[in-house]
């Protein structure tokens, strides 16, 4: 009897031990699953944005100038989500991931929106194989040497707003937004506007001075001007860049390879306009630079003076060539608004006839 009771007690104890062991294993498995879920969530929240940001950061020159320029410093913290309009609570953080320092009120964003609208308008006026026609681009202000030689000076600036095709537009938009927000935060809105349009003017002037028979459009003259500004800042800050020099050189090599590749893929690229915009941005940035005295290199004053002379020489030579040496013919016979003109002419004739009849009566 006692042996039977002892066996029953042993079985019950073994069963309880098994149950406790199974519960422990279940708890451990549950904890592992919870830990795994926490790691996955952390990866989604932290690692994924970082993975997206890392290659894009290599495309930003300001990442190499940390601690040198104001644009390289981290921006102000974003406003709380509750303070943002409902439509921007998700859009602006995503835009800031692609374009660091994104600000919907910045000049570079607003000019980009105008360029997109201008492209849509040019397509509406007339297109061929999803590209605006040359006549449309000419009538909207594309650069054309003979027209400039006849005094149409606005064609030095208006090409910045026009684009030859969608790929051309998207490349320039990404390029200028990627660089522009940090630069505008450094220089301010007014100076950024001046730099942007001055670079575009300088690039278009060099383009038409070298090749007056090229119908040129695109914001890349101004975009390459931003590269020139950045190169000037590297030159002035080289002695205080420190460890960032290596990353800066890598970024320069990357940009040169990208530009060369793009030039080989696009046979009708306006290389002189790009070079002129970059040169204009480089010289202009040196002239208007205002470094602290303790950060200025020994040759700071001499470089600024040389840049001012070079800028004046290039501008005067380009203007003389564009307006006094370049040919004044041919002028394209483009009448994209011909139907509207015919309607206005008919209306004026009808109005004139009715006025004449009234006078006779």
C-alpha positions in Angstrom: 0.0 0.0 0.0 2.8 2.4 1.0 4.7 1.5 -2.2 1.6 2.3 -4.3 1.1 5.6 -2.6 4.8 6.4 -3.1 4.5 5.6 -6.8 1.4 7.8 -7.2 3.2 10.7 -5.4 6.3 10.3 -7.7 4.1 10.4 -10.7 2.3 13.5 -9.5 5.6 15.2 -8.7 7.0 14.3 -12.2 3.8 15.6 -13.8 4.0 18.9 -11.9 7.7 19.2 -12.9 6.9 18.6 -16.5 4.1 21.2 -16.4 6.4 23.7 -14.8 9.1 23.0 -17.3 6.7 23.4 -20.2 5.5 26.7 -18.7 9.1 27.9 -18.4 9.8 26.9 -22.0 6.6 28.7 -23.2 7.5 31.8 -21.3 11.1 31.8 -22.7 9.7 31.3 -26.2 7.2 34.2 -25.6 10.0 36.5 -24.4 12.1 35.6 -27.4 9.2 36.4 -29.8 8.6 39.7 -28.0 12.3 40.6 -28.2 12.3 39.7 -31.9 9.3 41.9 -32.5 11.0 44.8 -30.6 14.1 44.4 -32.8 12.1 44.3 -36.0 10.2 47.4 -34.9 13.4 49.2 -34.0 14.9 48.3 -37.4 11.9 49.7 -39.2 12.0 52.9 -37.2 15.8 53.5 -37.1 17.7 51.3 -39.5 15.5 51.8 -42.6 15.5 55.6 -42.5 19.3 55.5 -41.9 19.7 53.1 -44.8 17.8 55.5 -47.0 19.6 58.5 -45.8 23.1 57.1 -46.1 23.5 57.1 -49.9 21.6 60.3 -50.2 23.9 62.0 -47.7 26.8 61.2 -50.1 25.0 63.4 -52.7 25.0 66.4 -50.3 28.0 68.6 -50.2 27.0 70.0 -46.9 27.7 66.7 -45.2 31.4 67.2 -45.9 31.5 70.7 -44.4 30.2 69.9 -40.9 31.4 72.6 -38.5 32.7 74.9 -41.3 29.6 76.6 -42.8 26.3 77.5 -41.3 24.6 75.2 -43.8 26.5 72.2 -42.5 25.1 72.7 -39.0 22.0 70.7 -38.0 18.9 72.7 -38.5 16.4 73.7 -35.9 14.2 70.9 -34.6 11.0 70.5 -36.5 7.7 71.7 -35.0 5.6 69.2 -33.1 3.4 67.1 -35.4 0.3 68.5 -33.8 1.3 72.0 -35.0 1.7 70.9 -38.6 -1.2 71.1 -41.1 -2.8 67.7 -41.6 -1.5 67.4 -45.1 2.1 68.1 -44.1 2.4 65.8 -41.1 3.6 63.0 -43.2 4.8 64.8 -46.4 7.4 67.1 -44.9 9.3 64.4 -42.9 9.5 62.3 -46.1 10.6 65.4 -48.1 13.2 66.2 -45.5 14.6 62.7 -45.8 15.2 63.1 -49.5 16.1 66.8 -49.3 17.8 67.7 -46.0 16.6 71.0 -44.6 13.4 70.9 -46.6 11.3 74.1 -46.2 8.1 74.6 -48.2 8.6 78.4 -47.8 12.1 78.4 -49.2 12.9 80.2 -52.4 14.5 77.1 -54.0 11.3 75.1 -53.4 9.1 77.8 -54.8 11.2 78.4 -57.9 11.1 74.6 -58.5 7.3 74.6 -58.3 7.2 77.4 -60.9 9.5 75.4 -63.2 7.3 72.4 -63.0 4.2 74.5 -63.7 6.1 76.1 -66.6 6.9 72.7 -68.1 3.2 71.7 -67.9 2.2 74.9 -69.6 4.8 74.4 -72.4 3.5 70.9 -73.0 0.0 72.3 -73.1 1.0 74.9 -75.8 2.5 72.3 -78.0 4.5 69.1 -77.8 6.1 66.4 -79.9 6.6 62.9 -78.5 6.0 64.2 -75.0 8.6 67.0 -75.4 7.8 70.7 -75.8 8.3 71.8 -79.4 11.3 74.1 -80.2 8.8 76.9 -81.2 7.1 76.7 -77.9 10.4 77.0 -76.0 11.5 79.8 -78.2 8.3 81.8 -77.7 8.5 81.3 -73.9 12.1 82.7 -73.8 14.7 80.1 -74.7 18.2 81.4 -75.3 18.9 82.1 -79.0 21.9 84.1 -80.1 20.3 86.2 -82.9 17.3 87.1 -80.8 19.6 88.2 -78.0 21.7 90.2 -80.5 18.5 92.1 -81.4 18.1 93.2 -77.8 15.9 90.5 -76.2 17.9 90.6 -73.0 15.3 88.6 -71.0 16.5 85.5 -72.8 19.5 85.5 -70.4 17.2 84.6 -67.5 14.0 83.0 -68.8 15.8 79.8 -70.0 16.2 78.9 -66.3 12.4 78.3 -66.1 12.2 76.1 -69.2 13.1 72.4 -69.8 13.4 70.3 -72.9 11.8 67.1 -71.6 10.6 65.4 -68.4 14.0 63.7 -67.7 15.7 67.1 -68.0 13.3 68.6 -65.6 13.5 65.9 -63.0 17.3 65.8 -63.0 17.6 69.6 -62.5 14.9 69.6 -59.8 16.5 66.9 -57.8 19.9 68.4 -58.2 19.0 71.9 -57.1 16.8 70.8 -54.3 19.4 68.5 -52.9 21.9 71.4 -52.7 19.7 74.4 -52.4 18.0 74.1 -49.0 21.3 74.0 -47.1 22.7 76.8 -49.1 19.6 79.0 -48.6 19.7 78.3 -44.9 23.3 79.6 -44.9 23.0 82.7 -47.2 19.4 83.7 -46.6 16.5 84.0 -49.0 17.5 87.3 -50.7 21.1 86.4 -51.3 20.1 82.9 -52.5 17.8 84.5 -55.1 20.5 86.8 -56.3 23.0 83.9 -56.5 20.6 81.6 -58.3 19.6 84.0 -61.1 23.1 85.5 -61.4 24.5 82.0 -62.0 21.8 81.3 -64.6 22.4 84.6 -66.4 26.2 84.0 -66.4 25.8 80.5 -67.7 23.4 81.5 -70.5 25.6 84.4 -71.4 28.7 82.1 -71.9 26.5 79.6 -73.8 25.3 82.2 -76.3 28.7 83.8 -76.6 30.3 80.5 -77.6 27.5 79.1 -79.7 24.8 81.6 -80.7 22.9 79.1 -82.8 22.0 76.8 -79.9 18.4 76.9 -78.6 19.2 76.5 -74.9 16.9 75.9 -71.9 17.2 74.5 -68.4 17.9 75.4 -64.8 21.2 73.5 -64.9 23.1 76.8 -65.5 21.9 77.9 -62.1 22.3 74.4 -60.6 25.9 74.2 -61.7 26.3 77.7 -60.3 25.5 76.2 -56.9 28.3 73.8 -57.4 30.6 76.7 -58.1 29.5 78.4 -54.9 30.2 75.2 -53.0 33.7 74.8 -54.6 34.5 78.4 -53.6 33.5 77.7 -50.0 35.8 74.6 -50.0 38.6 76.7 -51.3 38.2 79.4 -48.6 37.7 76.8 -45.8 40.3 74.2 -46.9 42.7 75.0 -44.0 40.0 74.4 -41.4 38.2 71.5 -43.0 40.3 69.0 -41.1 39.0 65.4 -41.3 36.2 66.5 -43.7 38.8 67.0 -46.5 38.8 63.3 -47.5 35.0 63.2 -47.8 35.0 66.5 -49.7 37.5 65.1 -52.3 35.4 62.0 -52.7 32.3 64.1 -53.3 34.1 66.2 -55.9 35.2 63.1 -57.8 31.7 61.7 -57.6 30.3 64.9 -59.0 32.8 65.0 -61.9 32.0 61.4 -62.8 28.3 62.1 -62.7 28.7 65.2 -64.9 30.9 63.4 -67.4 28.5 60.4 -67.6 25.5 62.7 -68.1 27.4 64.6 -70.8 28.1 61.4 -72.7 24.5 60.3 -72.5 23.1 63.6 -73.7 24.8 64.7 -77.0 23.0 68.0 -77.1 23.9 69.1 -73.6 24.9 72.7 -73.2 28.3 72.1 -71.7 29.3 75.7 -72.1 26.2 76.9 -70.2 27.0 74.4 -67.4 30.6 75.6 -67.2 29.6 79.2 -67.3 27.1 78.8 -64.5 29.7 77.0 -62.3 32.4 79.6 -63.1 29.9 82.4 -62.4 28.9 80.9 -59.0 32.5 80.3 -58.1 33.7 83.8 -58.8 30.6 85.5 -57.4 30.8 83.5 -54.2 34.4 84.5 -53.7 33.5 88.2 -54.2 30.6 88.2 -51.8 32.2 86.0 -49.2 32.3 87.3 -45.7 34.4 85.0 -43.5 35.3 85.7 -39.9 38.7 87.3 -39.6 40.1 84.4 -37.4 39.0 81.9 -40.1 40.4 83.8 -43.2 43.4 82.3 -45.0 46.4 84.6 -45.6 45.5 85.0 -49.3 41.8 85.8 -48.7 41.9 89.5 -49.9 44.0 88.6 -53.0 41.6 85.9 -54.0 38.6 88.1 -53.6 40.2 90.9 -55.7 41.2 88.4 -58.4 37.7 86.9 -58.5 36.2 90.4 -58.9 38.5 91.2 -61.8 37.7 87.8 -63.4 34.0 88.2 -63.0 34.1 91.7 -64.5 36.2 90.5 -67.4 34.0 87.5 -68.2 30.8 89.6 -68.0 32.0 92.4 -70.2 33.5 90.1 -72.8 30.3 88.0 -72.9 28.0 91.0 -73.2 30.1 92.5 -76.0 30.1 89.2 -77.9 26.4 88.5 -77.4 25.0 92.0 -78.3 27.6 93.4 -80.7 29.4 90.6 -82.4 26.9 87.7 -82.7 24.7 87.6 -85.8 21.1 88.9 -85.7 19.7 86.3 -88.1 18.0 84.0 -88.5 14.9 84.5 -86.3 12.6 81.5 -86.0 9.1 82.0 -87.5 7.2 80.6 -84.6 3.6 81.6 -84.0 2.2 79.4 -81.3 -0.4 82.0 -80.5 -1.4 82.4 -84.1 -5.0 81.3 -83.6 -5.4 83.7 -80.7 -4.0 86.5 -82.8 -6.4 85.7 -85.6 -9.3 85.8 -83.2 -8.1 89.2 -81.9 -7.6 90.5 -85.4 -11.1 89.5 -86.5 -12.6 91.0 -83.3 -10.8 94.3 -83.9 -12.0 94.4 -87.6 -15.5 93.6 -86.5 -15.4 96.4 -83.9 -13.9 98.8 -86.5 -16.7 98.0 -89.0 -19.5 98.5 -86.5 -17.9 101.8 -85.4 -17.8 102.9 -88.9 -21.4 102.0 -89.6 -22.5 103.8 -86.5 -20.7 106.9 -87.6 -22.3 106.7 -91.0 -25.8 106.4 -89.5 
